[in-house]
Amino acid sequence: MSYLRHLSTSADLITPSEEIRAGFVSLALERSRQAIPFVEQARALKVSAMSAKRPNDLLEIEGIRTALLTAAGFSEKATNHTNETDKTAAIQGFIEKFLEPAGTNFVEELVYRFLLTRGDSLGGSMRNIAGRLAERKLTRAIISVLTLTETNYQWLNAASNTWIVGKSDDADIELSLKALSWKKHKETRTLIYNRTIPLVRKNIDMCLLNCTPDEAKAATYKIPERFIAFGELKGGIDPASADEHWKTAQTALTRIKDAFANANLSPSLFFIGAVIVDSMAQEIWNQLEEGTLKNVANLTNPDQVASLANWLVDL
């Protein structure tokens, strides 16, 4: 019962109020960081647009056509599916309805509306930021274990889709990592994030396989015996959504358990959550004692995350 290394009772799983506050601050700071490119684009747009004496002059300024479409409310997806004639008509309609009525303040109106559309785009991408931050935190914990134990590992770069040999002084690789692989007990383990498994036919947050990086291909995912463990990772920090996150994770883990049971297999199941409330903690503890879950950690507790990372590396 590896979870007993870092848990004594269900109360140990509950997220303290100060960690919830810290989590909200972290998310706010990440939002601010990701908004920086949009703010800089808006500044550049303002400088370019200030050369226009009238709103219609904006159409003659080279390099801001896409920004004009954005200010008119066009998303990147909508822009890619609209022909040039319709784009021009949309910009002209935007100028007539919104910029001309603004009078001499038309440049400010343009910039405000540009930021409005960009902000909406950012809001959509931010819905997944808690999950990405959670992945980074867990990944860094696993890499720390591998480095400390002098375990050779490789990581898969999400941008280039190539495996890179890990180094003891690697910094920030968790920002662009989508898989990890290491050698332990004369065998190779590969941890993949966000993968659809054929046997389950659903996307799973974390999958640990008995395979090399070269073997981590589509064909391997069709072999149930290759899977060692599955995990659900929930990085949301809002207590109001805690039960919903747990129910979603529980449904996913149950689906995995049943699918592999039909193949006479029982991979280890684990859960990591950022916000765990009282009733939820008791349910999780019961599943640990029953053996349904093999390990659990509260993401806001570094010691628990480190302990679970050690367990995962040793599987």
C-alpha positions in Angstrom: 0.0 0.0 0.0 2.3 2.7 -1.3 -0.1 5.5 -0.5 0.6 5.0 3.2 4.0 6.5 2.6 2.4 9.9 2.4 -1.1 9.5 3.7 -2.3 8.5 7.2 -6.1 9.3 7.0 -8.5 10.8 4.5 -8.0 14.2 6.1 -4.5 14.3 4.7 -6.0 14.6 1.2 -8.1 17.7 1.9 -6.8 20.8 0.3 -6.1 23.6 2.9 -7.7 26.9 2.3 -4.4 28.7 1.9 -3.4 26.3 -0.9 -6.7 27.1 -2.7 -6.0 30.8 -2.4 -2.4 30.2 -3.7 -3.9 28.2 -6.6 -6.1 31.0 -7.7 -3.2 33.4 -7.6 -1.1 31.0 -9.8 -3.9 30.8 -12.3 -4.3 34.6 -12.4 -0.5 35.1 -12.9 -0.6 32.5 -15.8 -3.5 34.4 -17.4 -1.5 37.6 -17.2 1.6 35.9 -18.7 -0.4 34.5 -21.6 -2.0 37.8 -22.2 1.3 39.6 -22.8 1.5 38.8 -26.6 -2.0 40.2 -27.1 -1.2 43.4 -25.3 1.9 43.9 -27.3 0.0 43.3 -30.5 -2.6 45.9 -29.5 0.2 48.4 -28.9 1.7 47.7 -32.3 -1.8 48.1 -33.9 -2.3 51.4 -32.2 1.0 52.8 -33.5 0.2 51.7 -37.1 -3.4 52.9 -36.9 -2.4 56.4 -35.7 -1.2 57.2 -39.2 -4.8 57.1 -40.4 -6.6 60.4 -40.4 -10.0 58.8 -41.0 -11.4 55.3 -40.2 -11.5 54.4 -43.9 -7.8 55.1 -44.2 -7.2 52.0 -42.1 -7.9 49.9 -45.2 -4.8 51.4 -46.9 -2.4 50.6 -44.1 -0.2 47.6 -44.9 0.0 44.8 -42.4 -3.0 45.4 -40.2 -5.8 43.7 -42.3 -5.8 40.6 -40.0 -5.9 42.9 -36.9 -8.9 44.8 -38.4 -10.7 41.4 -38.9 -9.9 40.5 -35.3 -11.3 43.8 -34.1 -14.4 43.2 -36.2 -15.0 40.0 -34.2 -13.4 37.4 -36.4 -11.7 34.5 -34.7 -8.7 32.8 -36.4 -11.0 29.9 -37.4 -13.6 32.2 -38.9 -10.8 34.1 -40.8 -9.5 30.9 -42.3 -13.0 30.0 -43.6 -13.9 33.4 -45.2 -13.0 34.6 -48.6 -11.3 38.0 -49.2 -14.4 39.7 -50.6 -16.4 38.9 -47.5 -13.5 39.9 -45.3 -13.3 43.3 -46.9 -17.1 43.7 -46.6 -16.9 42.8 -42.9 -14.1 45.3 -42.2 -16.0 48.1 -44.0 -19.2 47.3 -42.1 -17.1 47.4 -38.9 -15.7 50.8 -39.8 -19.1 52.2 -40.6 -20.9 50.9 -37.5 -18.3 51.2 -34.8 -15.3 53.3 -35.8 -16.9 56.2 -37.6 -19.3 56.9 -34.7 -16.3 57.0 -32.4 -15.2 60.2 -34.2 -11.6 61.3 -33.4 -11.3 58.3 -30.9 -11.6 55.7 -33.6 -8.1 54.4 -33.0 -8.9 53.7 -29.3 -12.1 52.1 -30.3 -10.2 49.9 -32.8 -7.7 48.8 -30.1 -10.4 48.1 -27.5 -12.3 45.9 -29.9 -9.2 44.1 -31.0 -8.4 43.3 -27.3 -12.0 42.2 -26.7 -11.8 39.5 -29.4 -8.3 38.5 -28.3 -9.5 38.3 -24.7 -12.3 36.0 -25.7 -9.8 33.8 -27.5 -7.6 33.8 -24.4 -10.5 32.8 -22.2 -11.1 29.8 -24.4 -7.5 28.6 -24.1 -7.5 29.3 -20.4 -10.1 26.7 -19.8 -7.4 24.1 -20.1 -4.6 26.0 -18.4 -5.2 24.4 -15.0 -4.7 21.0 -16.5 -1.5 22.1 -18.2 -0.1 23.6 -15.0 -1.0 20.3 -13.2 0.9 18.3 -15.9 3.9 20.5 -15.5 4.0 20.1 -11.7 3.7 16.3 -11.9 6.3 16.1 -14.7 8.8 18.2 -12.8 8.3 15.9 -9.7 8.9 12.8 -11.8 12.0 14.3 -13.5 13.3 15.2 -10.0 13.0 11.6 -8.9 14.7 10.4 -12.1 17.5 12.9 -11.7 18.0 12.2 -8.0 18.2 8.5 -8.5 20.5 8.9 -11.6 17.9 7.1 -13.7 18.4 7.6 -17.5 15.4 9.1 -19.2 14.1 10.6 -22.4 11.4 13.1 -23.0 9.2 13.7 -26.1 9.2 17.3 -27.4 5.6 18.3 -28.3 6.7 20.8 -30.9 9.2 18.6 -32.8 7.7 15.3 -31.9 11.2 13.9 -31.2 12.6 12.1 -28.2 15.4 13.9 -26.5 17.9 12.5 -23.9 17.3 14.0 -20.5 20.0 15.8 -18.6 20.5 16.5 -15.0 20.4 20.2 -15.5 17.3 20.3 -17.8 15.2 23.4 -17.0 11.6 24.1 -18.1 11.4 21.0 -20.3 8.0 20.4 -18.8 6.7 23.4 -20.7 7.0 21.5 -24.0 6.9 17.8 -22.9 4.2 15.4 -23.8 5.8 12.1 -22.7 8.6 10.7 -20.6 10.5 7.4 -20.7 12.9 5.9 -18.3 14.8 2.6 -17.6 14.1 0.9 -14.3 14.6 -2.7 -13.1 16.1 -3.6 -16.6 12.8 -2.6 -18.2 11.7 0.6 -20.0 8.7 2.6 -18.9 7.0 5.2 -21.0 4.5 7.7 -19.5 2.2 9.3 -22.1 -0.2 12.3 -21.4 -3.6 12.6 -23.0 -3.9 9.6 -25.1 -6.9 7.8 -26.5 -6.6 4.1 -25.8 -8.3 1.7 -28.2 -9.6 -0.7 -25.5 -11.2 2.1 -23.6 -12.0 4.3 -26.6 -11.6 7.4 -24.5 -8.9 10.0 -23.8 -7.0 9.2 -20.6 -4.9 11.8 -18.7 -1.9 9.6 -18.0 -0.9 6.1 -19.3 2.2 4.2 -18.2 3.3 1.5 -20.5 5.9 -1.2 -20.5 7.6 -0.1 -23.8 10.5 1.8 -25.2 10.0 5.3 -26.9 10.4 3.6 -30.3 7.6 1.2 -29.4 5.3 4.0 -28.2 3.3 4.0 -31.4 -0.3 3.4 -32.5 0.2 -0.4 -32.7 1.5 -0.7 -29.1 -1.6 1.0 -27.7 -3.7 -1.8 -29.1 -1.9 -4.3 -26.8 -3.6 -4.3 -23.4 -0.8 -6.2 -21.7 1.6 -3.3 -22.3 -0.3 -1.0 -19.9 0.9 -0.8 -16.3 -1.0 2.1 -14.8 -3.5 4.8 -15.6 -4.1 8.1 -13.9 -6.5 11.0 -13.8 -5.1 14.4 -13.1 -7.4 17.3 -12.2 -5.8 20.7 -11.8 -8.8 22.9 -11.2 -8.6 24.7 -7.9 -12.2 26.0 -7.4 -13.8 24.1 -4.5 -17.3 24.5 -6.1 -16.1 22.3 -8.9 -14.3 19.7 -6.8 -17.1 17.1 -6.7 -17.7 17.5 -10.5 -14.0 16.9 -11.2 -13.9 13.9 -9.0 -17.0 12.4 -10.6 -15.5 12.9 -14.0 -12.2 11.2 -12.9 -14.1 8.4 -11.2 -16.1 7.7 -14.3 -13.0 7.6 -16.4 -11.1 5.3 -14.0 -14.1 3.0 -13.7 -14.3 2.8 -17.4 -10.7 1.8 -17.6 -11.0 -0.8 -14.8 -14.0 -2.5 -16.5 -12.5 -2.5 -20.0 -9.3 -4.1 -18.8 -11.1 -6.5 -16.5 -12.8 -7.9 -19.5 -9.3 -8.7 -20.8 -8.4 -10.3 -17.5 -6.1 -7.5 -16.7 -5.9 -5.0 -13.7 -3.5 -2.1 -14.3 -2.9 0.2 -11.3 -5.2 3.2 -11.1 -4.2 6.5 -9.5 -5.7 10.0 -9.0 -4.1 13.4 -8.4 -6.3 16.4 -7.7 -5.6 20.0 -6.8 -8.8 20.6 -4.8 -10.1 17.8 -2.6 -12.9 18.5 -0.2 -14.1 16.5 2.9 -16.7 14.2 1.4 -14.6 13.6 -1.7 -11.6 12.7 0.5 -13.5 10.1 2.3 -14.7 8.5 -1.0 -11.1 8.4 -2.3 -9.8 6.9 1.0 -12.4 4.2 0.8 -11.3 3.3 -2.7 -7.7 3.2 -1.6 -8.5 0.8 1.3 -10.6 -1.4 -1.1 -7.7 -1.5 -3.6 -9.7 0.1 -6.4 -7.2 3.0 -6.4 -3.5 2.2 -5.8 -2.3 5.7 -5.1 -3.6 9.2 -4.7 -2.0 12.6 -4.0 -3.1 16.2 -3.5 -1.4 18.3 -6.2 -1.0 21.2 -3.8 1.1 19.1 -1.4 4.7 18.7 -2.8 5.5 15.8 -0.4 2.5 13.8 -1.6 3.3 14.5 -5.3 7.0 13.5 -4.8 5.9 10.3 -3.0 3.5 9.4 -5.8 6.2 10.2 -8.4 8.6 7.8 -6.7 5.9 5.1 -6.7 5.2 5.7 -10.4 8.9 5.5 -11.4 9.3 2.3 -9.5 6.3 0.5 -11.1 
